[in-house]
Amino acid sequence: MNNADRPVVDGHWACILLQLQARNKNVRGLPMKHECTDRLQPLCHFLTALLLMLAICPGQVAAQSEEHHHDQRQAASTAPTPTEAAVGVDEKLGSHIPLDITFRDENGQRVQLAELISGPTIILPVYYSCTNVCNFLQSGLARVLPAIKRTPGKDYTVLSISFDETETPEQAARFKRMYLTAINAPFPEQGWRFLTGDAASIRRLTNAAGYHFQRSGRDFIHPVASFVLAGDGMIVRYLYGTTFLPKDLTLALVEARDGQVGTTIRKLVDFCFTFDKNNKTYVFNLLRVSATVVILCSGGFLAFLLLTGKKRRRSHTEDS
């Protein structure tokens, strides 16, 4: 942390300490309140020491943050290969998917996305010949769909869309039968559609969603992610991994129904966790989280003391 930034932090806490000291003096100056003053004086001393300690904590947190960013800059100095740089998800929350893109459904019929997306819609970018995460992604969704307290085909729709332009509607139909069976509960065929398309249509969709993949021989390198659309094609939520939580999925569908853009858990993770350069993993940032909680609680308690002090002075003035 720059030394120039430190006085701003210390000045902030100094202002609070001066207010606290001034209040302590005012309390001492009140007649017939010595008993209350004696009780508050140790508390004021304790809060003074606590605030002095917290004035140091932000500097330590900022130092850790600078070290984390320095590690990130060092990692960024190792240039990734073109394939690695081209694969991933560039979130475009609030953006719209073009609904005039044409695909073929599992019956071989040409359909536009506008015909399929009229309400909350879950999009699964996959390729049907994948023997790994694409199967886990779709089977994970199939397991959780019965727990969603919404009517499929009416309250929401699922679209599995292959990003392999060589795949056929026959493959889509085969996998549709497999995953509808895996749901192990009544599920309308129109509730989960399986689509294929040409390279241009696929790229229009994935580019609009910020979903980037690369072909590697007969397979693909791709992120494991899905996204939820509102009825007008607006992206409201990204979901990562092959495991779906019913509450998380239900919330995403509610946001899509209301046209509200949701935030991903990544923002919370970035605040609560710090990168450990030795173990190459993220660890819980206890100092940052605990300091935030203590500052909020202390600030609330100080506000309570100041407000109650004003009420006591006002009451004493009226009595006198």
HELIX and SHEET records of a PDB file:
HELIX    1   1 ASN A    3  ASP A    5  5                                   3    
HELIX    2   2 ARG A    6  GLY A   29  1                                  24    
HELIX    3   3 HIS A   34  ALA A   76  1                                  43    
HELIX    4   4 PRO A   82  ALA A   86  1                                   5    
HELIX    5   5 LEU A  113  LEU A  116  1                                   4    
HELIX    6   6 VAL A  133  VAL A  144  1                                  12    
HELIX    7   7 LEU A  145  ALA A  147  5                                   3    
HELIX    8   8 PRO A  169  ILE A  183  1                                  15    
HELIX    9   9 GLU A  189  GLY A  191  5                                   3    
HELIX   10  10 ALA A  199  ALA A  209  1                                  11    
HELIX   11  11 PRO A  246  ASP A  258  1                                  13    
HELIX   12  12 ARG A  266  CYS A  272  1                                   7    
HELIX   13  13 LEU A  286  ASP A  319  1                                  34    
SHEET    1   A 2 GLY A  88  VAL A  89  0                                        
SHEET    2   A 2 TYR A 211  HIS A 212 -1                                        
SHEET    1   B 2 THR A 102  ARG A 104  0                                        
SHEET    2   B 2 ARG A 110  GLN A 112 -1                                        
SHEET    1   C 5 TRP A 192  LEU A 195  0                                        
SHEET    2   C 5 THR A 157  SER A 162  1                                        
SHEET    3   C 5 THR A 121  VAL A 126  1                                        
SHEET    4   C 5 ALA A 225  LEU A 229 -1                                        
SHEET    5   C 5 ILE A 235  TYR A 240 -1                                        
SHEET    1   D 2 GLN A 214  SER A 216  0                                        
SHEET    2   D 2 ASP A 219  ILE A 221 -1                                        
SHEET    1   E 2 PHE A 273  ASP A 276  0                                        
SHEET    2   E 2 THR A 281  PHE A 284 -1                                        
END                                                                             
